Amino acid sequence: MEENRGNILIADDKPDNLRLLSRILTDEGHKVRKVLDGNRALDAAQLEPPDLILLDIMMPEMDGYEVCQMLKANKRTQAIPVIFLSALDDIEDKVKAFSVGGVDYITKPFQKEEVIARVKTHLHIQALHRDLKHKNSLLSEEIEQRKVVEADLKRALQDLKTAQEQIIAREKLASLGTLTAGIAHELRNPLNFIKNYAEGSIELAEEIKEEIEGQLQYVNSETASSIREILADIKENAMTIRQHGLRAAQIISSMMQHARSEVGKFQLTDLNSLLADAINLIYNSKRVQHPGFDIAIETSYDSDIGQIDVLPSELSRVFINLIENACYAAQKKRDKMGEEFAPKLSVKTQKLGNKVEIRIRDNGMGIDTETQAKIFEPFFTTKPVGEGTGLGLSIAYNIVVNQHGGILKLETELNVYTEFVIILPLQSRSASDRDTGNTWKGESTLSEASLTIEAS
């Protein structure tokens, strides 16, 4: 709309008034439409909303007040300014006109200059309102866009910060992994000597005992008893040295596995069968080690998964570690609570688009918040001294995340449950690697602790 030029609707039951007003406004450059009653005014305003309405009050069937009220009740026409035209000059009529939504009031007989001035004023006000509304809309859009950009920027900065932290951690752990592998390698030979000489000392103690047993009858009983105690102490000490040597060898073996870079070939593998084999292995092993061991096992295997591209031997190590930990946790809770507690292991697989999810859950004691933050760190363990190396979950994380490009996360609630969730791509590495016989080298690092907590 040009400045102060508008689309004006005039409603008056007097044709002479319509012609006069139309000529005045047309001469000023306005587009004018004319109707003779209220119903037609409503239809015309609804069909093509004007910029301004000049509305007579005294009309047949529907007066101007009623027409104005209906205009203001309609969302399409409620913002159109209405100037009342009337021969009524009482203050009550003017007040009523403003109360039903009118913006101005022109009394008949009207003056040309007055009509032009009032129309010009309200068209200008209407134009300002529209411009303000448009600018508010643009401002709102700009605010929303800035919010989106700000949110994206925050995410980008957070991702950058996370990436930097991971790079720093990875570099530190790479150095630590190399150092660990070197130390472990250097310690192997001394530990083998310790273990072998301890075993030799045990055998020598037995041989000495057998050799002198027949001679002890010729010495007094107190001396014989003392000799037997010394030999028993020597044997016990040697057995203790051997036991701790084996323990140290186990830790070193785990460290070497953790730091190694070469893994096997990716193969199409029946994931459900691999998981079932790991369950059977751990269950039977536990039954042999602890005859009283028992745990209810619930499995739910998604048959749609079929075969997926994985490193079967490496992934089997992950399953065995997580299932063994689950059985251990559930049994510890039974030891604490007694016969009324029933240990339970739940294992579930599910195909999720181009990925597969494995959930391994126990109803043990759960994991507290402080421990959750450390659970995947190398050498961290909640088991008593001698029962765990603290490398199992760290190795599992390395296999799932670094070797398979998957996700390993923990969900837990203290005193209720612990659940490890593994998410793997259906095809972890390119099929060409498998077809050509290429192997993939994993990172030779102690994997950084990465944990997603979804616990209450």
C-alpha positions in Angstrom: 0.0 0.0 0.0 1.3 3.5 -0.9 1.6 5.9 1.9 -1.9 6.9 3.1 -3.6 5.2 0.1 -5.8 2.4 1.1 -8.5 -0.1 0.4 -11.7 1.4 2.0 -15.1 -0.3 2.6 -18.1 2.0 3.1 -21.4 0.7 4.5 -24.4 3.1 4.4 -28.0 2.5 3.5 -28.2 5.9 1.8 -27.0 5.8 -1.8 -26.3 9.5 -1.8 -24.0 9.2 1.2 -22.2 6.3 -0.5 -21.7 8.3 -3.7 -20.5 11.4 -1.9 -18.0 9.5 0.3 -16.8 7.4 -2.6 -16.1 10.5 -4.7 -14.2 12.2 -1.9 -12.0 9.2 -1.1 -11.5 8.2 -4.7 -10.2 11.7 -5.5 -7.7 11.1 -2.8 -6.4 8.0 -4.5 -8.1 5.4 -2.4 -9.7 2.2 -3.6 -13.3 2.3 -2.5 -16.0 -0.5 -2.2 -19.6 0.4 -1.3 -22.4 -1.7 0.3 -25.9 -0.8 1.4 -26.4 -2.9 4.5 -24.6 -4.7 7.4 -24.7 -8.3 6.0 -23.1 -7.2 2.8 -20.5 -5.3 4.7 -19.6 -8.5 6.7 -19.4 -10.5 3.5 -17.2 -7.9 1.7 -14.9 -7.6 4.7 -14.6 -11.4 5.0 -13.9 -11.9 1.2 -11.3 -9.2 0.9 -10.4 -7.5 4.2 -10.1 -3.7 3.7 -7.6 -1.3 5.3 -10.4 0.7 6.8 -14.2 0.6 7.2 -16.6 3.6 7.3 -19.7 2.2 8.9 -23.1 3.9 9.3 -24.9 3.2 12.6 -28.6 3.5 11.5 -29.1 0.7 9.0 -32.0 -1.7 8.5 -31.9 -5.3 9.7 -28.5 -5.0 11.4 -27.2 -1.7 12.8 -23.6 -0.5 12.8 -23.0 -1.5 16.4 -23.9 -5.1 15.7 -21.9 -5.2 12.5 -18.8 -3.9 14.4 -19.2 -6.4 17.1 -19.3 -9.3 14.6 -16.3 -7.8 12.8 -14.3 -7.8 16.0 -15.4 -11.3 16.9 -13.9 -12.7 13.6 -10.2 -13.3 13.6 -9.9 -12.4 9.9 -11.5 -9.0 10.3 -10.9 -8.1 14.0 -7.9 -5.9 13.3 -9.6 -3.7 10.7 -10.2 -0.1 12.1 -13.8 1.0 12.0 -14.9 4.7 11.8 -18.6 5.2 12.6 -20.8 7.5 10.6 -24.0 8.8 12.2 -26.3 11.7 12.5 -26.6 10.7 16.2 -24.7 13.2 18.2 -25.4 12.1 21.8 -22.5 11.3 24.0 -24.0 7.9 24.8 -24.0 6.9 21.1 -20.4 7.9 20.8 -19.4 6.0 23.9 -21.2 2.9 22.7 -19.5 3.2 19.3 -16.1 3.2 21.0 -17.1 0.4 23.4 -18.0 -2.0 20.5 -14.6 -1.5 18.9 -14.8 1.7 16.8 -11.6 3.8 16.5 -13.3 7.1 15.5 -16.7 8.8 15.1 -17.8 11.2 12.3 -21.2 13.0 12.7 -23.5 13.7 9.7 -23.6 15.9 7.8 -19.9 15.3 7.4 -17.3 17.7 6.1 -15.0 16.7 3.3 -11.8 18.0 5.0 -12.8 16.2 8.2 -13.4 12.9 6.4 -10.1 13.1 4.5 -8.1 14.0 7.7 -9.6 11.2 9.8 -9.3 8.6 7.1 -5.7 9.7 6.5 -4.9 9.5 10.2 -6.3 6.0 10.7 -4.7 4.6 7.5 -1.4 5.9 8.7 -1.9 4.3 12.2 -3.0 1.1 10.5 0.1 1.1 8.4 2.3 1.7 11.4 0.6 -1.2 13.2 1.2 -3.5 10.2 4.8 -2.4 10.0 5.3 -2.9 13.7 3.7 -6.4 13.5 5.9 -7.3 10.5 9.0 -6.1 12.3 8.0 -7.9 15.5 7.6 -11.1 13.4 11.0 -10.6 11.8 12.5 -9.9 15.2 10.9 -13.1 16.6 12.3 -15.1 13.7 15.7 -13.6 14.2 15.6 -14.4 17.9 14.7 -18.0 17.2 17.4 -18.2 14.6 19.9 -16.8 17.0 18.8 -19.3 19.6 19.3 -22.1 17.2 22.7 -20.8 16.1 23.7 -20.3 19.8 22.6 -23.8 20.6 24.6 -25.1 17.6 27.6 -23.1 18.7 27.4 -24.4 22.2 27.2 -28.0 20.9 30.1 -27.4 18.6 32.2 -25.9 21.4 31.3 -28.8 23.6 32.1 -31.3 20.9 35.4 -29.5 20.3 36.2 -29.5 24.0 35.3 -33.2 24.2 37.4 -34.0 21.2 40.3 -32.1 22.6 40.0 -33.9 25.9 39.8 -37.3 24.1 42.8 -36.5 22.0 44.8 -35.5 25.0 43.7 -38.6 26.9 44.4 -40.8 23.9 47.9 -39.4 23.6 48.6 -39.9 27.3 47.1 -43.4 27.2 49.0 -44.3 24.1 52.2 -43.4 25.8 51.0 -45.3 28.9 50.1 -48.3 26.7 53.6 -48.4 25.2 55.2 -48.0 28.5 53.0 -50.7 30.1 53.7 -53.1 27.3 57.4 -52.5 27.7 57.4 -52.9 31.5 55.2 -56.1 31.2 57.6 -57.6 28.7 60.6 -56.9 30.9 58.9 -58.3 34.0 58.0 -61.6 32.4 61.4 -63.2 32.7 62.0 -62.3 36.3 58.5 -63.5 37.2 59.1 -66.8 35.5 62.3 -67.3 37.5 60.4 -66.4 40.7 57.6 -68.9 39.9 60.0 -71.6 38.8 62.3 -71.3 41.8 59.3 -71.1 44.2 58.0 -74.4 42.7 61.5 -75.9 43.0 61.6 -74.8 46.7 58.3 -76.5 47.3 59.6 -79.7 45.8 62.9 -79.5 47.7 61.1 -78.9 51.0 59.1 -82.1 50.3 62.3 -84.0 49.4 64.2 -82.8 52.5 61.2 -83.8 54.7 61.2 -87.3 53.2 65.0 -87.6 53.5 65.3 -86.7 57.2 62.0 -88.1 58.4 63.7 -91.4 59.2 66.5 -89.6 61.0 64.3 -87.5 63.2 63.6 -90.5 65.4 67.2 -90.3 66.6 66.8 -86.7 67.9 64.8 -85.5 70.8 61.1 -84.8 70.1 61.4 -81.0 70.6 64.2 -80.7 68.0 62.3 -83.0 65.6 59.1 -80.9 66.0 61.1 -77.7 65.4 62.7 -79.1 62.2 59.2 -80.2 60.9 57.8 -76.7 61.6 60.7 -75.0 59.8 60.3 -77.2 56.8 56.5 -76.5 56.8 57.2 -72.8 56.9 59.7 -73.0 54.1 57.1 -74.9 52.0 54.3 -72.4 52.9 56.5 -69.4 52.1 57.4 -70.9 48.7 53.8 -71.6 48.0 52.9 -68.0 48.8 55.6 -66.8 46.6 54.4 -69.0 43.8 50.8 -67.9 44.3 51.6 -64.2 44.1 54.0 -64.8 41.2 51.1 -66.4 39.3 48.9 -63.4 40.3 51.5 -61.0 38.9 51.8 -63.1 35.7 48.1 -62.9 35.3 48.2 -59.1 35.6 51.0 -58.8 33.1 49.2 -61.1 30.7 46.1 -58.8 30.9 48.3 -55.7 30.5 49.9 -57.2 27.3 46.4 -58.1 25.9 45.3 -54.6 26.7 48.2 -52.9 25.0 48.4 -55.2 21.9 47.4 -53.7 18.5 46.9 -56.8 16.3 43.6 -58.5 16.3 42.0 -61.2 14.1 39.9 -61.0 11.0 36.3 -59.7 10.9 34.0 -62.6 10.1 30.2 -63.0 9.7 29.2 -64.4 13.0 25.9 -65.6 14.6 25.8 -63.1 17.5 23.1 -64.9 19.4 25.0 -68.2 19.3 28.2 -66.5 20.4 26.4 -65.0 23.4 24.7 -68.3 24.3 28.1 -70.0 24.2 29.5 -67.4 26.6 26.6 -67.9 29.0 27.0 -71.6 29.0 30.8 -71.3 29.5 30.5 -69.0 32.5 27.6 -70.9 34.1 29.3 -74.3 34.0 32.6 -72.8 35.1 30.9 -71.2 38.1 29.2 -74.5 39.0 32.6 -76.3 38.9 34.3 -73.6 41.0 31.4 -73.1 43.4 29.2 -76.2 43.7 26.5 -74.2 45.5 26.3 -71.6 42.7 23.0 -71.1 41.0 21.4 -68.2 39.1 18.2 -67.9 37.0 19.0 -67.0 33.4 16.5 -65.2 31.2 17.4 -64.8 27.5 15.6 -63.0 24.7 17.4 -63.3 21.3 16.2 -61.4 18.3 16.2 -63.9 15.4 16.2 -61.0 12.8 19.8 -60.2 13.7 21.3 -63.1 11.8 25.0 -62.9 11.2 27.0 -59.7 11.7 30.5 -58.6 10.8 32.6 -58.9 14.0 35.8 -60.2 15.5 34.3 -63.3 17.2 37.1 -64.2 19.5 37.5 -60.6 20.8 33.7 -60.1 21.2 33.5 -63.4 23.0 36.0 -62.0 25.6 33.7 -59.1 26.1 30.6 -61.3 26.6 32.5 -63.6 29.0 33.8 -60.7 31.1 30.4 -59.0 31.4 28.5 -62.2 32.1 31.1 -63.3 34.7 30.8 -59.9 36.4 27.0 -60.1 36.4 27.1 -63.6 38.0 29.7 -62.4 40.6 27.6 -59.3 41.5 24.3 -61.3 41.9 26.0 -64.0 44.0 27.6 -61.4 46.3 24.1 -60.0 46.9 22.9 -63.5 47.7 25.7 -64.0 50.1 24.7 -60.7 51.8 20.9 -61.1 51.8 20.6 -64.9 52.3 18.3 -67.5 50.8 15.4 -65.1 50.2 17.3 -63.4 47.4 17.2 -65.1 44.0 20.1 -64.1 41.7 19.0 -63.5 38.1 20.9 -62.8 34.9 19.0 -61.3 31.9 20.5 -61.3 28.4 18.7 -59.6 25.5 19.6 -58.9 21.9 17.6 -56.6 19.6 18.0 -55.4 16.0 17.8 -51.6 15.8 17.9 -50.6 12.1 21.5 -51.0 10.9 22.7 -51.7 14.5 22.3 -54.4 17.1 21.8 -53.9 20.8 23.0 -56.4 23.5 21.9 -55.9 27.1 23.4 -57.9 29.9 21.7 -57.3 33.3 22.0 -58.6 36.8 19.9 -57.9 39.9 22.9 -57.4 42.2 23.9 -54.5 44.3 24.2 -51.9 41.5 27.0 -49.4 41.3 27.3 -46.2 43.2 27.8 -42.8 41.4 31.5 -42.5 42.4 32.4 -45.9 41.1 30.4 -45.3 37.8 32.8 -42.6 36.8 35.8 -45.0 37.1 34.3 -48.2 35.9 36.1 -48.3 32.5 39.4 -47.0 33.8 42.4 -49.5 33.5 43.3 -51.2 36.8 40.2 -50.1 38.6 38.3 -52.9 40.2 35.6 -53.3 42.9 36.6 -56.9 43.6 38.8 -57.8 46.6 42.6 -58.1 46.2 43.4 -61.2 44.3 40.0 -61.6 42.6 40.3 -59.0 39.8 43.0 -57.2 37.7 40.9 -54.1 37.0 41.5 -54.6 33.2 38.4 -56.6 32.2 36.0 -53.7 31.5 38.8 -51.6 30.1 39.6 -54.3 27.6 35.9 -54.8 26.8 35.6 -51.0 26.1 38.6 -51.1 23.8 37.2 -54.1 21.9 33.6 -52.7 21.5 34.5 -49.0 20.9 37.9 -48.9 19.3 37.9 -52.2 17.4 34.2 -52.5 16.4 33.2 -48.8 16.3 30.4 -49.5 18.8 29.1 -48.2 22.1 29.5 -49.6 25.6 27.5 -47.9 28.3 26.3 -48.6 31.8 22.8 -48.3 33.2 22.5 -48.9 37.0 20.5 -48.3 40.1 22.1 -48.8 43.5 20.8 -51.9 45.3 18.6 -52.8 42.4 20.4 -53.7 39.1 23.4 -53.3 36.9 23.0 -53.4 33.1 25.7 -53.1 30.4 24.5 -52.1 27.0 26.5 -52.8 23.9 25.5 -51.3 20.5 27.3 -52.6 17.5 26.9 -51.8 13.7 25.7 -54.8 11.8 28.8 -54.4 9.6 31.6 -53.2 11.8 34.3 -53.1 9.2 34.2 -53.1 5.4 33.3 -56.4 3.8 36.3 -56.0 1.6 38.5 -56.4 4.6 36.9 -59.7 5.3 36.9 -60.9 1.7 40.5 -59.9 1.0 41.7 -61.4 4.3 43.0 -58.1 5.6 43.2 -57.6 9.3 42.5 -54.4 11.2 44.9 -52.9 13.7 43.3 -51.5 16.8 44.7 -48.7 18.8 47.6 -49.8 20.9 46.5 -47.8 23.9 45.0 -48.2 27.2 41.5 -47.1 26.2 40.3 -43.9 27.8 37.4 -44.3 30.3 34.2 -43.3 28.5 30.9 -43.8 30.3 27.3 -43.0 29.6 25.2 -43.1 32.8 21.4 -43.4 32.5 20.7 -44.3 36.0 18.2 -42.8 38.4 
